[in-house]
Amino acid sequence: MNFTLLFPVIFFIAIVIVIAVLSIKGRGAKDFDERQAMVRGRAANFGYLTTLVLLMPALLFFGGEHTEVAYIFASLAFFGGLAVNAVYNIWNGGFFQLHQKTSGYTVLCFFIAVLNFLTTGMRLAEGESIWEIVTDRGGTNFFLGVLFFVIGVTILARRWADRREEE
């Protein structure tokens, strides 16, 4: 059985179920303040600028003989912009509502990261090299795994910092 085709379908169904459960639990009045709105705006600006800066090398290599390098920079631009936005938001307290429990999001981020790293691992087991995985369209799994791992670690670090401030 080819797990490369079956795994994304199972992954998609699992993500839809988790998002549905989290959205049902998250209904109600949103408790954000003006400071959080400002943090979100700055995070969006930093994410956008990161995307633009990382797209510049992709444009230089696009259409030449180094299209694999262009793909890597394009992926880095996309996922790098998302990472900067999410990490800045989470670290500066603009992502979650006031007094919101974050353990479900942490578990979700690590779950998504593990599934994407498993997909990368299956491709390695099938004999592909890291270079082939990262430069191929399926390399998105690797970058997505890194992105969600970084977001999960940031949530844990923020929770740890909040607990230290309370003590």
N, C-alpha and C positions, 0 to 999 in steps of 0.2 A: 504494500500500500504506500502511495506517495504522500508523505506527511507535509510536503511543501505546499500542496494544494489544499489539503484538509485543515491544516493548522490555521491559516488566516480566517477561514470560515468559523471555526470554533472560537478563535480570538475575537472576531467581530461580534458574535452572539454574546460572549461573556461580557464584553465592554458595554454593549447595549443594555444588558441586564443590570450591570453595576451602575451605569449612569441613571437608569430608570429608578433604581432603589435610592440613590443619592438625591435625585431631584424630588422624589416623593418625601423623603425625610427633610429636605431643605426648604419646603414650602413655608410660607408665613412672612411676617414683616421682616424686611431687610434692615439690619442695624449697622449701617455704615455712617461715618461722620465725614465732615468736610476735609479733614486731613487725609483720610483714606482716598477720597476722590482726587486730591492733589497728587498723592503717591501713585495712583493708577495712571494719571496723565503723564507724570515723569517717566514711569516705567514704559509706557507706550512710546514716548519719544526716544528713550534709550534703545529699546528694541528695534525701532524703525531705523535709527542711525546705525546700529550694529548690522542690520540686514544690508543697508546700503554700502557700508564699508566692506563687508565680506562679499558682496556681489561684484565689486570692482575687479578683483582678480579673475572671477568667473568670466566676465565679459572680455578680458584680455586673452584668455585661453580658448574662448568659444570659437568654433569654426576652423580652428587650426588643427595641427596634428596631436594636440594634447587635450582632446575632448574629455578624457577621463578626469583630468585635473579640473577642468571646468565644471564637471558634474560634482566633484567633491566640494568645490567652493560654493556652488549653488546650494547643495545640501547643507553645508555649514552656514550659509547665509540664512536660509529658512529656519533651521533648527537653532542656530545661534541667536537670532532675533527673538524667537519664542523663549529660549532659555533666559536671556537677559531680562525680558519683560517679566516672566514668571518669578525668577529669583529676586529681582528688585522689588516686585510687589509683595512677595511673601516675607522677605527679610525686613522690609520697612512697614509691615503691618497693613498693607492695602488690599490684600487678596481675600482674606477671610473676614466674616462678620465679627463684630465684637463678641467675645465670649463663645465663639463657635468651636466645637470640638473638631480637631483636625486628624484624628487617628484614622478615620475612614479614608480620607484623601491620601494619607501616607501609605496605607495598605494598598490602595488603588494604584498609586504611582509605582510602588515596588512590584506589584503584580504585572503591570504593563511592561515595566523594564525587564522583568524576568522572562516574560513571554517573548519579547523581542530579542533578547539575548539567546533564548532557546532556538528561535528561528535561525539566528546567525550561527549558532552551534550546529544545527542540523545541516546547514549549508557547508560548514567546515567539515563535518563528518562525511558529506557526499563528495569531498575532494576539492572543493573550491578554495582558493587562497583568500586571505584577508583583502588583498588588493582587488581581486575580482568581486568580492562581496561589496566592498565600499564603493567601487566605481560603477557597479551595476545598479539597475533600478531597485533591486531588492536590498541594496545597501541602506535603504531607508529604515529597515528594521534595526540595523546597528545604531544609526544616529538617533532613532526614536528611543531605543533602549537607554542610550547615554542621557538623552534629554530627561526622561522620566526618572532615571536614577538620580540625576542632579537635583531635580525638583523634590524628590522624596527626601534626599539628604538635607536640603535646605529647610524643608518643613520640620524635620527632626531637630536641626540646629536651632531654628527659631524657637521651638518649644523648649529646648534646653536653656536657651538664653532667657526666655520669659520666666522659667522657673528659678533661675539664678537671681533675676532681678527681684522676684517676690520674696526671696529669703533675706 
